[in-house]
Amino acid sequence: MFDSPDYPKPLAESDFENWLEEGRNSPMPYSYLLIVWDELEARYIPVYVESREELQSYPKYGSSPERQSLIAAYDIYSESKVG
């Protein structure tokens, strides 16, 4: 995943699948998986949120000098991209 010059580095499909599964199995009622790039650690991190409004709390990758920026957001259950 994210294997293009538009992204900082590729993400293993197995990591993505594991993150979706962790979100589904969480005791918290998460609905979305945010894939966030951490510039200082140079790695992707999963962030789970309950509502779509929370997507706005992360700037989009490439549009901000912030340490962490949003690469993509997915519905945990349908696996469809939402942001």
Backbone as ProteinMPNN parsed JSONL, in Angstrom:
{"seq_chain_A": "MFDSPDYPKPLAESDFENWLEEGRNSPMPYSYLLIVWDELEARYIPVYVESREELQSYPKYGSSPERQSLIAAYDIYSESKVG", "coords_chain_A": {"N_chain_A": [[0.849, -1.182, 0.0], [0.368, 2.305, -0.555], [2.488, 2.681, -2.288], [3.978, 4.683, -3.929], [5.354, 7.754, -5.288], [3.902, 9.717, -4.033], [3.62, 9.209, -1.393], [5.279, 8.759, 1.804], [6.58, 6.246, 2.285], [6.223, 2.722, 1.421], [3.516, 0.734, 2.781], [3.106, -2.258, 4.463], [0.78, -4.675, 3.435], [-0.068, -6.589, 5.249], [0.31, -5.313, 7.719], [-1.643, -3.327, 7.565], [-3.988, -4.942, 7.46], [-3.797, -6.182, 9.987], [-4.075, -3.932, 11.639], [-6.71, -3.145, 11.055], [-8.07, -5.377, 12.086], [-7.358, -5.22, 14.814], [-8.688, -2.854, 15.492], [-11.359, -3.626, 15.107], [-11.602, -5.56, 17.072], [-11.319, -4.189, 19.419], [-12.345, -3.083, 22.693], [-13.381, -0.567, 22.739], [-15.729, 1.455, 20.955], [-14.791, 1.806, 18.115], [-14.888, 3.236, 14.839], [-13.403, 4.027, 12.694], [-10.243, 3.75, 11.061], [-7.364, 5.535, 11.1], [-4.616, 6.193, 9.124], [-1.641, 7.336, 9.935], [1.171, 9.349, 9.336], [4.209, 9.579, 10.987], [6.517, 11.934, 11.204], [8.918, 12.329, 12.665], [9.526, 9.779, 13.682], [9.563, 8.41, 11.36], [7.647, 6.556, 10.351], [4.567, 4.73, 9.799], [1.616, 5.043, 11.758], [-1.157, 3.535, 13.436], [-4.287, 5.019, 14.103], [-7.167, 5.064, 15.946], [-10.539, 6.049, 15.718], [-13.78, 7.222, 16.77], [-15.667, 8.789, 15.43], [-16.389, 10.444, 12.297], [-15.831, 13.131, 12.328], [-13.552, 13.385, 13.833], [-11.494, 12.944, 12.103], [-10.665, 15.335, 11.175], [-8.865, 16.265, 13.015], [-6.288, 15.767, 12.343], [-3.806, 17.052, 10.222], [-3.664, 16.876, 6.631], [-1.362, 14.791, 4.902], [1.526, 16.251, 3.55], [0.525, 18.807, 3.477], [1.107, 20.278, 5.673], [3.411, 21.324, 8.225], [3.369, 19.806, 10.504], [4.205, 17.293, 12.99], [2.835, 14.831, 12.873], [0.785, 13.511, 10.353], [-2.165, 12.984, 8.384], [-2.517, 10.228, 6.333], [-4.399, 8.46, 5.178], [-7.837, 7.423, 5.672], [-9.971, 4.876, 6.881], [-13.017, 3.017, 6.914], [-13.563, 0.817, 9.483], [-15.068, -1.508, 9.328], [-16.229, -1.87, 6.72], [-14.014, -1.5, 5.243], [-13.658, 0.48, 3.414], [-12.258, 3.37, 1.897], [-12.336, 6.492, 3.466], [-11.235, 8.931, 3.717]], "CA_chain_A": [[0.0, 0.0, 0.0], [1.062, 3.593, -0.591], [3.74, 2.464, -2.996], [4.121, 5.675, -4.987], [6.091, 8.921, -4.813], [3.009, 10.604, -3.287], [3.639, 8.798, 0.013], [6.651, 8.692, 2.329], [7.127, 4.91, 2.053], [5.144, 1.716, 1.333], [2.985, 0.104, 3.994], [2.819, -3.679, 4.233], [-0.644, -5.026, 3.476], [-0.315, -7.343, 6.49], [0.163, -4.33, 8.807], [-2.965, -2.731, 7.39], [-4.981, -5.939, 7.871], [-3.689, -6.32, 11.446], [-4.633, -2.734, 12.266], [-8.164, -3.237, 10.946], [-8.513, -6.41, 13.031], [-7.219, -4.667, 16.169], [-9.775, -1.892, 15.683], [-12.625, -4.369, 15.235], [-11.597, -6.326, 18.322], [-11.159, -3.295, 20.565], [-13.551, -2.888, 23.507], [-13.895, 0.766, 22.424], [-16.547, 1.374, 19.744], [-14.164, 2.528, 17.014], [-15.478, 3.075, 13.518], [-12.469, 4.392, 11.641], [-8.803, 3.597, 11.208], [-6.594, 6.572, 10.432], [-3.213, 5.856, 8.926], [-0.951, 8.59, 10.186], [2.621, 9.329, 9.158], [4.955, 10.294, 12.007], [7.731, 12.414, 10.535], [10.107, 12.123, 13.502], [9.83, 8.348, 13.783], [9.606, 7.918, 9.981], [6.846, 5.337, 10.241], [3.108, 4.858, 9.886], [1.005, 4.602, 13.008], [-2.611, 3.454, 13.353], [-5.052, 5.806, 15.073], [-8.571, 4.647, 15.874], [-11.468, 7.088, 16.154], [-15.177, 6.815, 16.787], [-16.516, 9.567, 14.52], [-15.744, 11.041, 11.122], [-15.382, 14.476, 12.667], [-12.208, 13.293, 14.405], [-10.52, 12.938, 11.014], [-10.205, 16.709, 11.008], [-7.859, 16.615, 14.015], [-4.962, 15.548, 11.761], [-3.628, 17.681, 8.914], [-3.363, 15.929, 5.561], [0.045, 14.642, 4.563], [2.007, 17.14, 2.498], [-0.072, 20.139, 3.547], [1.381, 20.871, 6.977], [4.701, 20.962, 8.811], [3.15, 19.088, 11.762], [4.931, 16.032, 13.146], [1.992, 13.726, 12.431], [-0.187, 13.929, 9.35], [-3.083, 11.945, 7.915], [-2.293, 9.653, 5.008], [-5.692, 7.956, 4.706], [-8.766, 6.959, 6.704], [-10.787, 3.754, 6.4], [-14.061, 2.455, 7.755], [-13.011, -0.431, 10.016], [-15.879, -2.681, 8.995], [-16.369, -2.062, 5.273], [-12.651, -1.333, 4.713], [-13.657, 1.477, 2.357], [-11.517, 4.587, 2.198], [-13.244, 7.596, 3.738], [-10.506, 10.193, 3.742]], "C_chain_A": [[0.892, 1.243, 0.0], [2.428, 3.496, -1.269], [3.823, 3.391, -4.213], [4.881, 6.872, -4.431], [5.234, 9.905, -4.011], [3.018, 10.327, -1.784], [5.069, 8.642, 0.492], [7.329, 7.342, 2.149], [5.979, 3.912, 1.969], [4.738, 1.206, 2.717], [2.647, -1.34, 3.648], [1.321, -3.936, 4.38], [-0.987, -5.774, 4.764], [-0.455, -6.405, 7.692], [-1.221, -3.699, 8.758], [-4.062, -3.684, 7.871], [-4.977, -6.132, 9.384], [-4.308, -5.128, 12.159], [-6.155, -2.729, 12.184], [-8.715, -4.227, 11.976], [-8.431, -5.911, 14.474], [-8.348, -3.677, 16.465], [-11.114, -2.57, 15.875], [-12.728, -5.08, 16.578], [-11.47, -5.466, 19.573], [-12.455, -3.204, 21.371], [-14.158, -1.492, 23.294], [-14.68, 0.671, 21.108], [-15.963, 2.177, 18.573], [-14.87, 2.23, 15.704], [-14.472, 3.274, 12.399], [-11.018, 4.136, 12.049], [-8.152, 4.72, 10.421], [-5.171, 6.065, 10.294], [-2.47, 7.176, 8.923], [0.54, 8.384, 9.988], [3.249, 10.173, 10.257], [6.316, 10.656, 11.418], [8.987, 12.156, 11.355], [10.507, 10.661, 13.6], [9.934, 7.681, 12.416], [8.882, 6.581, 9.827], [5.361, 5.681, 10.29], [2.64, 4.387, 11.257], [-0.516, 4.522, 12.807], [-3.248, 4.308, 14.456], [-6.507, 5.417, 14.873], [-9.459, 5.749, 16.424], [-12.896, 6.582, 16.025], [-16.037, 7.544, 15.767], [-15.702, 10.167, 13.381], [-15.193, 12.426, 11.409], [-13.945, 14.477, 13.207], [-11.113, 13.223, 13.331], [-9.901, 14.316, 10.845], [-9.098, 17.092, 11.993], [-6.428, 16.4, 13.516], [-4.862, 16.277, 10.431], [-3.287, 16.631, 7.869], [-1.872, 15.951, 5.239], [0.408, 15.567, 3.395], [1.46, 18.543, 2.552], [0.244, 20.876, 4.845], [2.764, 20.454, 7.473], [4.581, 20.192, 10.135], [3.922, 17.77, 11.785], [4.132, 14.853, 12.605], [0.958, 14.241, 11.443], [-0.947, 12.717, 8.81], [-2.737, 11.516, 6.493], [-3.625, 9.211, 4.409], [-6.537, 7.529, 5.899], [-9.679, 5.909, 6.094], [-11.86, 3.415, 7.423], [-13.562, 1.076, 8.199], [-13.785, -1.664, 9.531], [-16.021, -2.918, 7.492], [-15.02, -2.009, 4.554], [-12.61, -0.335, 3.567], [-12.925, 2.735, 2.829], [-12.501, 5.73, 2.383], [-12.517, 8.938, 3.764], [-9.077, 10.031, 3.376]], "O_chain_A": [[2.02, 1.22, 0.493], [3.388, 4.15, -0.864], [3.75, 2.951, -5.36], [5.036, 6.988, -3.216], [5.766, 10.819, -3.381], [2.49, 11.114, -0.998], [5.976, 8.419, -0.311], [8.531, 7.289, 1.888], [4.868, 4.22, 2.401], [5.511, 1.246, 3.674], [1.977, -1.605, 2.65], [0.685, -3.472, 5.327], [-2.079, -5.606, 5.307], [-1.254, -6.671, 8.589], [-1.887, -3.555, 9.783], [-4.962, -3.276, 8.605], [-6.04, -6.235, 9.998], [-4.99, -5.294, 13.17], [-6.822, -2.347, 13.145], [-9.704, -3.944, 12.652], [-9.34, -6.156, 15.266], [-8.896, -3.669, 17.567], [-11.918, -2.146, 16.706], [-13.812, -5.187, 17.151], [-11.514, -5.993, 20.685], [-13.544, -3.243, 20.797], [-15.319, -1.264, 23.634], [-14.32, -0.122, 20.237], [-16.588, 3.126, 18.1], [-15.378, 1.131, 15.484], [-14.651, 2.764, 11.293], [-10.634, 4.284, 13.209], [-8.362, 4.843, 9.214], [-4.592, 5.561, 11.256], [-2.644, 8.013, 8.038], [1.103, 7.376, 10.415], [2.883, 11.332, 10.447], [7.152, 9.788, 11.168], [10.022, 11.798, 10.793], [11.695, 10.338, 13.6], [10.344, 6.525, 12.316], [9.41, 5.622, 9.265], [4.957, 6.75, 10.748], [3.198, 3.454, 11.835], [-1.094, 5.341, 12.093], [-2.789, 4.307, 15.598], [-7.015, 5.441, 13.751], [-9.168, 6.32, 17.476], [-13.182, 5.647, 15.277], [-17.027, 6.993, 15.286], [-14.492, 10.368, 13.492], [-14.206, 12.846, 10.806], [-13.218, 15.458, 13.051], [-9.936, 13.423, 13.631], [-8.752, 14.445, 10.423], [-8.46, 18.131, 11.827], [-5.47, 16.798, 14.179], [-5.749, 16.137, 9.589], [-2.685, 15.606, 8.19], [-1.218, 16.992, 5.298], [-0.307, 15.648, 2.396], [1.872, 19.396, 1.766], [-0.28, 21.962, 5.094], [3.23, 19.355, 7.171], [5.585, 19.956, 10.807], [4.25, 17.207, 10.741], [4.69, 13.972, 11.95], [0.332, 15.277, 11.666], [-0.441, 11.595, 8.787], [-2.674, 12.335, 5.576], [-3.941, 9.548, 3.268], [-6.02, 7.303, 6.993], [-10.107, 6.028, 4.946], [-11.646, 3.511, 8.631], [-13.181, 0.259, 7.361], [-13.205, -2.735, 9.351], [-15.94, -4.06, 7.042], [-14.904, -2.423, 3.4], [-11.633, -0.298, 2.818], [-12.973, 3.102, 4.003], [-13.397, 5.922, 1.561], [-13.165, 9.983, 3.828], [-8.331, 11.01, 3.353]]}, "name": "protein", "num_of_chains": 1, "seq": "MFDSPDYPKPLAESDFENWLEEGRNSPMPYSYLLIVWDELEARYIPVYVESREELQSYPKYGSSPERQSLIAAYDIYSESKVG"}
